[in-house]
Amino acid sequence: MKTILSAALLAMLLGAPTAPAQSAAEALTTPRAQTPAGSITATDSSRADAYYYFTMGHLQERQYEMTSSAELATQSIESYKQALELDPGSAVILERLAEIYAKSQHIRDAVIQAQNALKIDPDNVDAHRLLARIYVRTLGDMSAGEVQQENLAKAVEQFQAILRIEPNDTYSLLWLARLYRFQNQHAEAEKVLRRILAHDSDNGPALEQLSQLLIDQGRSQEAIELLTHAAGDTASPDVYDLLGDAYSQAKDYPKAEQAYRQAVAADPDDPGHRHGLAQALLSEDKYAEALEQFTKLSELEPGTSENFLRAAQLYRRLGEFDQAEASLARAKQLAPGSLEILYNEALLYEDEGHYDEAVKVLTDAIAGIKSQTGGEGNPSALAILYEQLGTAYRAQRNFPAALAAFEELGKLNPDAQKRARMLVIDTYRDSHDIDRAIAEAKKALDESPQALDMTVTLAMLYGEKSDTAAARQLLQGLLKGNDADQEIYLDIAQVESRGRKYADAEQSAQKAEQMAHEVAGRESAWYMLGAIFERQKKFDEAEQEFRKVLDVNPNNAPVLNYYGYMLADRGVRIEEAASLIQRALKQEPNNGAYLDSLGWAYYKQNKLVEAEEYLRKAIDREGNDPTILSHLADVYVKLGQNERAAELFERSLAEWQKALPADYEAEKVTVIEAQLKTLKRRLAQKTPAETAKPQ
């Protein structure tokens, strides 16, 4: 007979306190209340041997946990089996045997032994817990067939059994609520969660589950009330964090910000609270404040590339390119193979006007993906990269290369093909090849005659060509007499305005305004009406419409820019005009049209140095826009740099000759021609000495 290891020796071998071994001993030596029929009653000697093998199995199990050695798992299983042979009626041995089977991934054997343990002792909580864990681990997609649903039901059954024995087991209650939600038994889940909170009102996991359940059911206000009440009972930052999540789900971002700030104030070193605050600030377009949070997160989590990436995106958004480069470089060090970082690096180069560098980054990224995956690549990643590559080529005015990139995009899958076709059409339009753009749109409609978006695209292309009748006919054919008509009337108003059918355009835009049920729809109609009035030089009416938009949405960048430019161009309230445009630029600091507007406002204020700076930036981004070119020429005329002015006026006229019919403005062309003629006459009258002077 083997001698029994002493408790002290066992503790030394296990490297742990003796409590587990003592508990095991107590479990093995405690007399059974009832011996199952047919079982063998162990003698004192056989029980001592059983205890020895049980203890050895436990020791080997602990060593397996530390080493993951398969041999030790096998030894533990054999020891427990020997113990079970000597004491076959022991639920404790069966439960431990089941446990080591589970740990060593013998799941089927683990389930059998745990079920055997429960036959002997139905109240064996450890066996129930083990089965519950096993069934939970097997759960994947809750909709993936009958097997998953069966395992889900078995897991629920085990947690219910545990709670019959230990009614206040919070861990099991939380899991049961989660599983009820998977079964769409939301009322049962809510009961369980409220049961937890009745005893523990600031239980974070229960509050999180219940608030999310309420939000999913469209009961956001109840979730907010629940968490607000919890926040009143405790200063726990986790509760404020959850309240911020609830407000975010309800799209009440100012209150979400307030809740997250309280969480941060209570626990400033927890990154989780700051992540929530940063996202809320982003949703409020508070980019500088969001940047402050990501900067702090970079200090709290110096090894996390995402914080540096988000900071770089915000620096780029704010036009602070040097800082953006530094943050991206750090992100790249931490995650050198990240496609998202490479993509953002290309975007930064594009914003800086360094299109060659952007193209190189994108082509290298595409080549890298293809080389890693046997030439086929990751279609989703390649789709993003090819689209951005084509966009970079288009910004360079390298239209053949852009078309080639979009062609590669179209080869990836049907969705990418649809997107590529639209990009090809846009590229032909940008290159002023409107007939090719129309041909592509018609080809797409021949293949999918019911494609609403392509029908609208073709109509807008006809509008660019000033074929208002054809455009209007297509769009009117889309009217269905329902709410969707509101957007169609806006499109009709746009093509009528482009075709200088202003009276008709006003009526269509007013019809869209009348049909709008949401504020966003009314904003679009007011903006359209403002633009139509401005084109007719009805400036007071245009102002009224632009003011309507800004009253409900003070940060509408296109309206801020349009309104500001309208004032500046007329020389009216120039300070206010500059302020409006600056507000637009704060949101989109790299927008070429906005940069031009501010440069023109400075010109009107006779701030020529500032005007030249902003107009040069505008040309870096919109170098083929005839209006921007003529604006910078006007600055050089005032600066006395006539040769540079004349060069820019000539470029402007050349671009006007390429303009689409709907964009061509004969009055502006006449003015520029007269200015250029005057400049050339002045230059011709210069003496040789004057001509030699540097400008």
VOSEBA-236914 format. One record per residue (C-alpha): z, y, x; residue in one letter; residue number from 1. Coordinates in steps of 0.5 Angstrom, whole numbers. Each point is the difference from the previous one (the first is absolute). Last residue first. Layout:
BEGIN
up;north;east;resn;resi
Z;Y;X;A;NUM .
...
! end
This chain:
BEGIN
up;north;east;resn;resi
-120;182;19;Q;695 .
-1;1;8;P;694 .
-5;6;1;K;693 .
-7;-2;2;A;692 .
-3;2;-6;T;691 .
3;7;1;E;690 .
-3;1;7;A;689 .
-7;-3;-3;P;688 .
1;6;-5;T;687 .
1;-2;-7;K;686 .
-5;2;-6;Q;685 .
-2;-8;-1;A;684 .
7;-2;-1;L;683 .
1;6;-5;R;682 .
-6;-2;-4;R;681 .
2;-8;0;K;680 .
7;2;-3;L;679 .
-4;4;-6;T;678 .
-4;-6;-1;K;677 .
5;-5;0;L;676 .
4;4;-5;Q;675 .
-6;1;-4;A;674 .
-1;-8;0;E;673 .
8;-1;-1;I;672 .
0;4;-7;V;671 .
-7;-3;-2;T;670 .
3;-7;1;V;669 .
7;2;-4;K;668 .
-4;2;-6;E;667 .
-4;-6;0;A;666 .
6;-5;0;E;665 .
-3;-7;1;Y;664 .
6;-5;-2;D;663 .
-3;-3;-6;A;662 .
-7;-1;3;P;661 .
3;-3;6;L;660 .
1;4;7;A;659 .
-5;-2;5;K;658 .
-3;7;0;Q;657 .
7;3;0;W;656 .
2;-4;6;E;655 .
-6;4;4;A;654 .
2;7;-3;L;653 .
7;-2;3;S;652 .
-2;-2;7;R;651 .
-4;7;0;E;650 .
6;4;-2;F;649 .
4;-4;5;L;648 .
-5;2;6;E;647 .
0;7;-3;A;646 .
8;1;1;A;645 .
0;-3;7;R;644 .
-5;5;2;E;643 .
3;6;-4;N;642 .
7;-1;3;Q;641 .
2;7;-2;G;640 .
7;-3;-3;L;639 .
-2;2;-7;K;638 .
-7;-4;1;V;637 .
4;-6;3;Y;636 .
5;0;-6;V;635 .
-7;0;-5;D;634 .
-3;-6;4;A;633 .
7;-4;-1;L;632 .
-1;1;-8;H;631 .
-8;-1;1;S;630 .
2;-7;3;L;629 .
5;-1;-5;I;628 .
-5;1;-6;T;627 .
-5;-4;3;P;626 .
4;-7;1;D;625 .
-2;-4;6;N;624 .
6;1;4;G;623 .
5;-3;-5;E;622 .
5;-2;4;R;621 .
-1;3;7;D;620 .
-3;6;-5;I;619 .
7;1;-3;A;618 .
4;0;6;K;617 .
-5;6;3;R;616 .
1;3;-7;L;615 .
8;0;1;Y;614 .
0;3;7;E;613 .
-6;5;-1;E;612 .
4;3;-6;A;611 .
7;0;4;E;610 .
-3;4;5;V;609 .
-4;4;-5;L;608 .
6;3;-4;K;607 .
-4;5;-4;N;606 .
3;-2;-7;Q;605 .
-6;-3;-3;K;604 .
-1;-4;7;Y;603 .
7;-3;-1;Y;602 .
-2;-2;-7;A;601 .
-7;-3;3;W;600 .
4;-4;5;G;599 .
5;-2;-6;L;598 .
-6;-3;-4;S;597 .
-3;-3;6;D;596 .
6;-4;1;L;595 .
0;-2;-7;Y;594 .
-7;-2;0;A;593 .
1;-4;7;G;592 .
6;-4;-3;N;591 .
4;-2;6;N;590 .
7;4;-2;P;589 .
0;-4;-7;E;588 .
7;1;-3;Q;587 .
1;7;4;K;586 .
-7;2;-1;L;585 .
1;0;-7;A;584 .
6;5;1;R;583 .
-4;4;5;Q;582 .
-5;1;-5;I;581 .
4;3;-5;L;580 .
4;4;5;S;579 .
-7;3;3;A;578 .
-2;2;-7;A;577 .
7;3;-2;E;576 .
-1;4;6;E;575 .
-8;2;-1;I;574 .
2;3;-7;R;573 .
-8;1;-2;V;572 .
-5;0;6;G;571 .
-5;-4;-5;R;570 .
0;-6;5;D;569 .
7;0;1;A;568 .
2;0;-7;L;567 .
-5;-6;-2;M;566 .
2;-3;7;Y;565 .
7;0;-3;G;564 .
-1;-3;-6;Y;563 .
-5;-6;3;Y;562 .
6;-1;5;N;561 .
6;-1;-5;L;560 .
-5;-3;-5;V;559 .
-2;-6;5;P;558 .
8;0;3;A;557 .
3;-1;-7;N;556 .
7;1;3;N;555 .
3;5;-6;P;554 .
-2;-6;-5;N;553 .
2;3;-7;V;552 .
-1;7;1;D;551 .
-5;-1;5;L;550 .
-5;-3;-5;V;549 .
1;5;-5;K;548 .
-1;6;6;R;547 .
-7;-3;2;F;546 .
-2;0;-8;E;545 .
2;8;0;Q;544 .
-3;1;7;E;543 .
-6;-2;-3;A;542 .
0;4;-6;E;541 .
1;6;4;D;540 .
-5;-2;5;F;539 .
-6;0;-5;K;538 .
-5;0;6;K;537 .
-4;-6;-3;Q;536 .
2;-5;6;R;535 .
7;2;-1;E;534 .
0;-1;-8;F;533 .
-3;-7;2;I;532 .
5;-1;5;A;531 .
6;2;-4;G;530 .
-2;-5;-6;L;529 .
-1;-6;5;M;528 .
7;2;2;Y;527 .
3;0;-7;W;526 .
-3;-6;-2;A;525 .
3;-4;6;S;524 .
7;3;-1;E;523 .
-1;-2;-7;R;522 .
-1;-7;2;G;521 .
6;0;4;A;520 .
4;2;-5;V;519 .
-1;-6;-4;E;518 .
-3;0;-7;H;517 .
-7;4;1;A;516 .
-5;0;-5;M;515 .
0;7;-1;Q;514 .
-1;2;7;E;513 .
-6;-5;1;A;512 .
-3;4;-6;K;511 .
2;6;3;Q;510 .
-4;-3;7;A;509 .
-6;-2;-5;S;508 .
0;7;-3;Q;507 .
0;4;7;E;506 .
-5;-4;3;A;505 .
-5;1;-6;D;504 .
1;8;1;A;503 .
-1;-1;7;Y;502 .
-6;-4;1;K;501 .
-1;2;7;R;500 .
-2;-7;2;G;499 .
6;-2;4;R;498 .
4;3;-6;S;497 .
-3;-5;-5;E;496 .
1;-5;5;V;495 .
7;1;1;Q;494 .
1;1;-8;A;493 .
-3;-7;-1;I;492 .
5;-3;5;D;491 .
6;4;-4;L;490 .
-3;-3;-6;Y;489 .
0;-7;2;I;488 .
7;1;3;E;487 .
2;1;-7;Q;486 .
-4;-5;-3;D;485 .
5;-5;2;A;484 .
4;2;-6;D;483 .
-4;-3;-5;N;482 .
-7;2;-4;G;481 .
-4;-5;5;K;480 .
-4;5;4;L;479 .
-4;-3;6;L;478 .
-7;1;-3;G;477 .
2;8;1;Q;476 .
1;-1;7;L;475 .
-7;-3;1;L;474 .
-3;5;-4;Q;473 .
4;6;4;R;472 .
-3;-2;7;A;471 .
-7;-1;-3;A;470 .
0;7;-3;A;469 .
4;3;6;T;468 .
-5;-2;5;D;467 .
3;5;5;S;466 .
-1;-5;6;K;465 .
8;0;0;E;464 .
0;-1;-7;G;463 .
-5;-6;1;Y;462 .
5;-3;5;L;461 .
6;1;-5;M;460 .
-4;-4;-5;A;459 .
-1;-5;5;L;458 .
8;0;2;T;457 .
2;0;-8;V;456 .
-5;-7;-1;T;455 .
3;-3;6;M;454 .
7;1;-2;D;453 .
-2;-3;-7;L;452 .
-3;-6;2;A;451 .
-3;-3;-6;Q;450 .
-7;-1;3;P;449 .
2;-4;6;S;448 .
-5;-2;4;E;447 .
-5;5;-2;D;446 .
6;5;0;L;445 .
0;-1;8;A;444 .
-7;1;1;K;443 .
0;7;-4;K;442 .
6;2;4;A;441 .
-4;-2;7;E;440 .
-6;4;-3;A;439 .
4;6;-2;I;438 .
3;0;7;A;437 .
-7;-1;4;R;436 .
-2;6;-5;D;435 .
6;4;2;I;434 .
-1;0;8;D;433 .
4;6;1;H;432 .
4;-4;6;S;431 .
6;1;-4;D;430 .
-4;-3;-6;R;429 .
-2;-6;4;Y;428 .
7;-1;2;T;427 .
3;0;-6;D;426 .
-5;-5;-3;I;425 .
1;-5;6;V;424 .
8;1;-1;L;423 .
-1;-2;-8;M;422 .
-4;-6;3;R;421 .
5;-2;5;A;420 .
6;0;-6;R;419 .
-5;-5;-4;K;418 .
-1;-4;6;Q;417 .
7;0;2;A;416 .
2;-3;-7;D;415 .
-5;-5;1;P;414 .
2;-2;7;N;413 .
-1;1;7;L;412 .
-7;2;1;K;411 .
1;7;-4;G;410 .
4;2;6;L;409 .
-6;-1;5;E;408 .
-4;4;-4;E;407 .
5;5;0;F;406 .
0;0;8;A;405 .
-8;1;0;A;404 .
0;5;-5;L;403 .
5;4;4;A;402 .
-4;-1;6;A;401 .
-6;3;-3;P;400 .
4;6;-2;F;399 .
2;2;6;N;398 .
2;7;-3;R;397 .
7;-1;5;Q;396 .
4;0;-7;A;395 .
-5;-5;-2;R;394 .
2;-5;6;Y;393 .
7;1;-1;A;392 .
-1;-2;-8;T;391 .
-4;-6;2;G;390 .
6;-2;5;L;389 .
5;1;-5;Q;388 .
-4;-4;-5;E;387 .
-1;-6;5;Y;386 .
8;0;2;L;385 .
2;0;-7;I;384 .
-5;-6;-2;A;383 .
2;-3;7;L;382 .
7;-1;-2;A;381 .
-1;-3;-7;S;380 .
-6;-4;3;P;379 .
5;-3;6;N;378 .
-5;-2;5;G;377 .
-6;-5;0;E;376 .
-2;0;7;G;375 .
5;-6;2;G;374 .
6;4;-2;T;373 .
3;3;6;Q;372 .
-7;3;2;S;371 .
-2;3;-6;K;370 .
7;4;-1;I;369 .
-1;2;7;G;368 .
-7;3;-1;A;367 .
2;3;-6;I;366 .
6;4;3;A;365 .
-5;2;6;D;364 .
-5;3;-5;T;363 .
6;4;-3;L;362 .
3;2;6;V;361 .
-7;2;3;K;360 .
-2;4;-6;V;359 .
6;4;-1;A;358 .
-1;2;8;E;357 .
-7;2;-2;D;356 .
2;4;-6;Y;355 .
5;4;4;H;354 .
1;6;-6;G;353 .
7;0;1;E;352 .
1;-3;-7;D;351 .
-5;-6;2;E;350 .
4;-1;6;Y;349 .
6;-1;-5;L;348 .
-3;-4;-5;L;347 .
-2;-5;6;A;346 .
7;0;3;E;345 .
2;-2;-8;N;344 .
-5;-6;0;Y;343 .
3;-2;7;L;342 .
7;0;-3;I;341 .
-2;-4;-6;E;340 .
-4;-5;4;L;339 .
7;-1;4;S;338 .
-2;-4;7;G;337 .
5;4;4;P;336 .
6;1;-4;A;335 .
5;3;4;L;334 .
-4;3;5;Q;333 .
-5;2;-6;K;332 .
6;4;-4;A;331 .
2;4;6;R;330 .
-7;2;1;A;329 .
-1;2;-7;L;328 .
6;4;0;S;327 .
-3;4;6;A;326 .
-6;1;-3;E;325 .
3;2;-6;A;324 .
4;5;4;Q;323 .
-6;3;3;D;322 .
-4;0;-7;F;321 .
5;5;-4;E;320 .
-5;1;-6;G;319 .
5;-2;-5;L;318 .
-3;-6;-2;R;317 .
-1;-2;7;R;316 .
8;1;1;Y;315 .
1;-4;-6;L;314 .
-5;-6;2;Q;313 .
4;0;7;A;312 .
7;0;-3;A;311 .
-3;-6;-5;R;310 .
-2;-4;7;L;309 .
6;2;4;F;308 .
4;-3;-6;N;307 .
-4;-6;-1;E;306 .
1;-2;8;S;305 .
7;-2;-1;T;304 .
3;-1;7;G;303 .
4;7;0;P;302 .
3;-2;-7;E;301 .
5;6;-1;L;300 .
-3;5;4;E;299 .
-7;-2;-3;S;298 .
3;1;-7;L;297 .
3;7;2;K;296 .
-8;2;1;T;295 .
-2;-4;-6;F;294 .
6;5;-4;Q;293 .
-3;6;3;E;292 .
-7;-2;-1;L;291 .
2;0;-8;A;290 .
3;7;1;E;289 .
-7;2;3;A;288 .
-4;-4;-5;Y;287 .
3;3;-7;K;286 .
-5;-3;-4;D;285 .
5;-2;-5;E;284 .
-3;-7;0;S;283 .
1;0;8;L;282 .
7;3;-1;L;281 .
2;-6;-4;A;280 .
-3;-5;5;Q;279 .
5;4;5;A;278 .
6;-1;-4;L;277 .
-1;-7;-1;G;276 .
-1;-1;7;H;275 .
6;4;2;R;274 .
4;-5;-4;H;273 .
-2;-6;3;G;272 .
1;3;7;P;271 .
7;0;-1;D;270 .
3;4;5;D;269 .
1;6;-5;P;268 .
5;-4;-4;D;267 .
3;5;-5;A;266 .
-5;5;1;A;265 .
-6;-4;0;V;264 .
2;-3;-7;A;263 .
1;7;-3;Q;262 .
-6;2;3;R;261 .
-3;-6;-3;Y;260 .
2;2;-7;A;259 .
-2;7;1;Q;258 .
-7;-2;2;E;257 .
-1;-5;-6;A;256 .
2;6;-4;K;255 .
-6;4;2;P;254 .
-4;-6;0;Y;253 .
0;-2;-7;D;252 .
-5;-5;0;K;251 .
4;-5;-5;A;250 .
-1;-5;6;Q;249 .
3;6;5;S;248 .
5;1;-5;Y;247 .
2;-7;0;A;246 .
0;-1;8;D;245 .
4;6;1;G;244 .
5;-3;-5;L;243 .
0;-6;5;L;242 .
1;4;6;D;241 .
6;4;-4;Y;240 .
3;-7;-1;V;239 .
-1;-2;7;D;238 .
4;6;2;P;237 .
6;-2;-3;S;236 .
4;6;-2;A;235 .
2;-4;-6;T;234 .
2;1;-8;D;233 .
-5;6;-1;G;232 .
-6;-4;4;A;231 .
1;-6;-5;A;230 .
-1;5;-6;H;229 .
-6;3;4;T;228 .
-2;-7;1;L;227 .
0;-2;-7;L;226 .
-2;6;-3;E;225 .
-6;0;5;I;224 .
-2;-7;-2;A;223 .
1;2;-8;E;222 .
-5;5;2;Q;221 .
-5;-4;3;S;220 .
0;-5;-6;R;219 .
-8;-2;1;G;218 .
2;-7;0;Q;217 .
-1;-1;8;D;216 .
4;6;0;I;215 .
6;-3;-3;L;214 .
-1;-7;4;L;213 .
0;5;6;Q;212 .
6;3;-2;S;211 .
4;-7;-1;L;210 .
-3;-3;6;Q;209 .
3;6;5;E;208 .
6;1;-4;L;207 .
2;-8;1;A;206 .
-2;1;7;P;205 .
4;6;1;G;204 .
6;-2;-3;N;203 .
3;7;-2;D;202 .
3;-2;-7;S;201 .
3;-7;3;D;200 .
4;-4;-6;H;199 .
-5;3;-6;A;198 .
-5;1;5;L;197 .
-1;-8;1;I;196 .
0;-1;-8;R;195 .
-5;6;0;R;194 .
-5;-4;5;L;193 .
1;-7;-4;V;192 .
-1;3;-7;K;191 .
-7;4;3;E;190 .
-2;-7;3;A;189 .
1;-3;-7;E;188 .
-4;6;-4;A;187 .
-6;0;6;H;186 .
-1;-8;-1;Q;185 .
-7;1;3;N;184 .
1;-6;4;Q;183 .
0;4;6;F;182 .
5;5;-3;R;181 .
4;-6;-1;Y;180 .
0;-2;7;L;179 .
2;6;2;R;178 .
6;0;-4;A;177 .
2;-7;2;L;176 .
0;2;7;W;175 .
4;6;-1;L;174 .
5;-4;-4;L;173 .
0;-5;5;S;172 .
2;5;6;Y;171 .
5;3;-5;T;170 .
4;-7;-1;D;169 .
5;3;-6;N;168 .
-1;-6;-4;P;167 .
1;-6;5;E;166 .
-1;-6;-3;I;165 .
-4;2;-6;R;164 .
-3;5;5;L;163 .
-2;-6;5;I;162 .
-4;-4;-6;A;161 .
-3;6;-2;Q;160 .
-3;1;7;F;159 .
-2;-7;0;Q;158 .
-4;1;-6;E;157 .
-3;6;2;V;156 .
-3;-4;6;A;155 .
-2;-5;-4;K;154 .
-4;4;-5;A;153 .
-3;4;6;L;152 .
-2;-7;3;N;151 .
-4;-2;-6;E;150 .
-3;7;-1;Q;149 .
-3;-1;7;Q;148 .
-2;-7;-1;V;147 .
-4;2;-7;E;146 .
-4;5;4;G;145 .
-1;6;4;A;144 .
3;5;-4;S;143 .
6;1;3;M;142 .
-3;1;7;D;141 .
5;-3;5;G;140 .
6;-4;-2;L;139 .
1;-6;5;T;138 .
6;4;3;R;137 .
3;1;-7;V;136 .
0;-8;-1;Y;135 .
4;-1;7;I;134 .
5;5;-1;R;133 .
2;-2;-7;A;132 .
0;-7;2;L;131 .
5;2;6;L;130 .
4;4;-5;R;129 .
1;-5;-5;H;128 .
2;-5;6;A;127 .
5;5;3;D;126 .
3;1;-7;V;125 .
2;-7;-1;N;124 .
2;0;-8;D;123 .
-5;-6;-2;P;122 .
4;-4;5;D;121 .
-3;-7;1;I;120 .
-6;1;-3;K;119 .
0;7;3;L;118 .
0;-3;7;A;117 .
-6;-5;-2;N;116 .
-4;6;-2;Q;115 .
2;4;7;A;114 .
-3;-7;3;Q;113 .
-6;0;-3;I;112 .
-2;7;1;V;111 .
2;0;7;A;110 .
-5;-6;1;D;109 .
-6;4;-4;R;108 .
2;6;5;I;107 .
0;-4;7;H;106 .
-1;7;3;Q;105 .
5;-1;5;S;104 .
5;5;-3;K;103 .
-1;-3;-7;A;102 .
1;-7;3;Y;101 .
6;3;3;I;100 .
3;2;-7;E;99 .
-2;-6;-4;A;98 .
5;-4;5;L;97 .
5;5;0;R;96 .
0;-1;-8;E;95 .
0;-7;0;L;94 .
6;0;5;I;93 .
4;5;-5;V;92 .
-2;-5;-6;A;91 .
3;-6;3;S;90 .
-1;-6;-4;G;89 .
-4;-4;6;P;88 .
6;1;5;D;87 .
-1;-5;5;L;86 .
-8;0;-1;E;85 .
1;8;-1;L;84 .
3;1;7;A;83 .
-6;-4;3;Q;82 .
-5;4;-4;K;81 .
4;6;3;Y;80 .
-1;-2;7;S;79 .
-7;-2;-1;E;78 .
-2;7;-3;I;77 .
4;4;6;S;76 .
-4;-4;5;Q;75 .
-6;1;-3;T;74 .
2;8;0;A;73 .
2;-1;7;L;72 .
-7;-3;2;E;71 .
-4;6;-4;A;70 .
4;5;5;S;69 .
0;7;-4;S;68 .
5;2;6;T;67 .
6;3;-4;M;66 .
-1;-3;-7;E;65 .
-1;-6;3;Y;64 .
7;0;4;Q;63 .
3;2;-7;R;62 .
-3;-6;-3;E;61 .
2;-5;6;Q;60 .
7;2;-1;L;59 .
0;-1;-7;H;58 .
-4;-7;1;G;57 .
6;-1;5;M;56 .
5;2;-5;T;55 .
-3;-5;-6;F;54 .
0;-6;5;Y;53 .
7;1;2;Y;52 .
2;1;-8;Y;51 .
-4;-6;-2;A;50 .
4;-4;6;D;49 .
6;3;-3;A;48 .
-2;-2;-7;R;47 .
-2;-7;2;S;46 .
7;-1;3;S;45 .
4;3;-6;D;44 .
-4;-5;-5;T;43 .
-6;3;-4;A;42 .
-1;-1;-7;T;41 .
-7;-3;-1;I;40 .
-4;3;-6;S;39 .
-2;-4;-6;G;38 .
3;5;-5;A;37 .
2;6;3;P;36 .
7;1;3;T;35 .
4;6;-4;Q;34 .
4;5;2;A;33 .
-2;-1;7;R;32 .
6;0;5;P;31 .
-1;6;6;T;30 .
-1;-3;6;T;29 .
-8;2;1;L;28 .
1;7;-3;A;27 .
6;1;4;E;26 .
-3;-2;7;A;25 .
-6;4;-2;A;24 .
4;6;-1;S;23 .
3;-2;7;Q;22 .
-6;0;3;A;21 .
-2;7;-3;P;20 .
6;3;2;A;19 .
1;-2;7;T;18 .
-3;7;3;P;17 .
-7;-1;3;A;16 .
-3;-2;7;G;15 .
-1;-7;-3;L;14 .
2;-4;6;L;13 .
6;4;0;M;12 .
2;0;-7;A;11 .
-1;-8;0;L;10 .
4;0;6;L;9 .
6;4;-4;A;8 .
-1;-4;-6;A;7 .
1;-7;3;S;6 .
-6;-5;1;L;5 .
1;-6;-4;I;4 .
0;-6;4;T;3 .
-6;-5;-2;K;2 .
2;-7;-2;M;1 .
! end
